[in-house]
Amino acid sequence: MKTIRISSPQVPSVYLQTITEQDASYEYVEWLNDPLINQYLETRFYVQDLTAIKNFIHLMISDPNEHLFTIRLKESHKHIGNIKIGGIKPHHHVGEVSLFIGDKKSWGKGIATQAIQLISRYSFEYLQLRKLSAGAYKPNIGSTKAFLKAGFSNDCVLKDHYMLNEQPCDLVEVCLFKRQQYILPKLIVEMPSA
């Protein structure tokens, strides 16, 4: 599998890089088991370990309709979270964006928005998708704000769609279309040798 690195001179803090098994670390395991980090992630329903993460990475790598990237700081190359364009339906040219920032020191700095901008432009230009969508539990205001700042707009609200703390919870859906890609930063897509 070729490594893909996605960056932009207009995106100051982060770049994206294809995930590999080497990215499975004990820090990654800690992120997924931290109740504050995983409170809105579906992984919260299962205790995570290194084997589970490696299996997940292999599953993503083997599926042509899933593209999982690490989010890395430009300055230090530190892995601080993941972003994925998945659930791709090739006949409809649509996909879903999901992400998490595991490194709490990176919270509140606009990093999620930057990562969303990069993956969105990549999805339109390189994967030839025409529409992206993303969903967030209604109380996860930070996630919805990050997508809106990246150029997404409100699409719909799915009433009582998920369970959160044993109570039904709305899912807020946002979307972005290929025709809007002009609002996104220009990309540099590299395939550095391993």
Buried (B, 14 or more C-beta within 10 A) or exposed (E): EEEBBBBBEEBEBBBBBBBBEEBBEEEBBEBBBBEEBBEBBEBBEEEBBEEBBBEBBEEBBEEEEBBBBBBBBEEEEBBBBBBBBBEBEEEEBBBBBBBBBBBEEBBEEBBBBBBBBBBBBBBBBEBEBEBBBBBBBBBBEEBBEBBBBBBBEEBEEBEEBBEBEEEEBBBBBBBBBBEBBEEBBEBEBEEEEE
